Amino acid sequence: MTRYPILFNRRELIEGNGFVAGVAVRGRALLTDEEEEGEYWVEGVNPGGFAARGGSPSEALAAFVAELRTVLFDIATDGRSFEEFRADVEKFFHETNKIALAEWEEAVQEVRNGRVKVDWLTHRPAESPLGIEVLLIRQPQASNNREGEAALAA
């Protein structure tokens, strides 16, 4: 089993009850290669509490992003206002999966020691800033559209 410490950036537009919000996430995840079963798992570290799987790293990461979007949709459905949505999204982001965090930190050391090498991801310092930004979208613009990315934490 190989573990890959992932840093990811995502931007989503989420419609809530009476508002449209832009959510920008800079988080951490752990990608695990389950060699025996021939599948990959991605587990959220920050935000924690959700995971996804796929037959390849890219499938697992795509499923992970879709699951993140589903969680944001669920939060928006439950929220009665933009302020409540923002507070709930920030709370969700700060729920750290402590077990996955310990494994993520071990995986970073494996990358730094040269035991895990990846050429299919860009590399970024493991100490890169994490965060969540939730903005009320008052005037939607095409410039708000941006693709997300995943990078190996080094």
N, C-alpha and C positions, 0 to 999 in steps of 0.2 A: 504494500500500500504506500502510495506517495501522496504527500500533502503539499499543497501549493497555497501560500499566503497571498490573498488577492486584495488589492485596493481597487475600489470601483467608484465611478462617478455616474450619476444618472440625473436626468431632468425629466420631469413628468408634468403634464397639465392635467389637473384633476378637477372635475366638476362636482361641486357639493350642492347643498340645499341653499340656493340663492347666491352662489359665488363660483368663480373659477380661480383656482390657485395654481401657482407654479411651485413645484417642489424640487429642490436641488439637493441631492444626497452625495456626500463624499464619505463612503463607508469602507468596512472591512468584511471579508468573507473568507472561508476556508474551502478550497476545492480539494476533494479527495478522490483518488483513483482507486476504485474497488476492483483490483485486477481479477480476482476469482469470478466475480459476477459480470465483468465486462461493462461496468457502468461507472459514472462519475456523480458525485454528490457535491453540492455547494451549500454550505451552512452559513447563515448570517452570524457575524460577530457583533458588529455595530451597523445597523440595528440587528438585534438577535431575535430568536424566537420563530424563525421560519427557515425552510430549506427547500431544495429542489434537486432533481436528478435528471440525467440524460445519458445517451449512449456515447457521447464524446464530450470533451471539455466545452466546446462551443455550444452544444445542445444543453448541457447542464447550466452554463452561464445564462443562456437565453431563457431557460425555464425559471431560473432564479430571479431574473429581472421581471418576468411576467408575474411571478408570485409576489414580488415587492409591490408591483402596480396593483395587484388584487388587494393586498393589505391596505394600501392607500385608498382604494375605492371603498373598502369596508369602513374605514375610519370616516370618510366623507359621507357615507350613507347614514352613519350614526350621529354625526355632528349636526347641531342646529344652527350654527353660525360659523363664519370664517375663523373667528377668534377661538372657538372651541375646537375646530379642526386643527388649527395651528398648534394649540397646546397639546392635543392628543398625538399629533405627528411627532412633535418634539419629544414627548414622553416615550413614544415607541422607539425613536432613534436611540435614545439614551439607555434603553434596556439592553445591557451587554450580556451576551452568552458567555459566562465566565469559563466554562469548560472549553468552548471553542476558542476563546481568547488565549488560553494557555497553550492549546495546540497550534494556534496561529503563530504565537511567539516562538515556539519550538521550530515551526516550519521556516520562519524567517532565518533562524540560526542555520538551518540546513542549507538554505539558499546562500547565505553569507559564507558558509564553509565550503561551498562548491559541490555539495552532495546532491543538490537539485538544480538542474540546468534546464532552462526553458527558452526556446527561440521563437515561440508563437505568441508571446506577450511582451509588451514593452516592460521595462523595469523602472521602478520608482522607489525612492527611499521609504522604508517602513514607517519612518517618523512623519511622513506627509500629513498635513492637517486633515482632520476628520470634521464633519459638521453636517448640519441640516439647515436649509433656508426655505422658509415657506412665505411666499409673497402673494398678495391679492393682485390678480390680473385685472386691471381696469381698462386697459387698451391693448388687446391682443395684437401681436406683431409677429411677422415671420422671423424676425431676428431672435425671438425667444426659442426657436426650434434648434436643438443641438443634440447630437448623438452622445450616448454615454460611452464609457470605455472601461476596460479592465486592465490592470497591470500587476505584474508580480512584485510583491514587496521584497525589497532587497536591503 
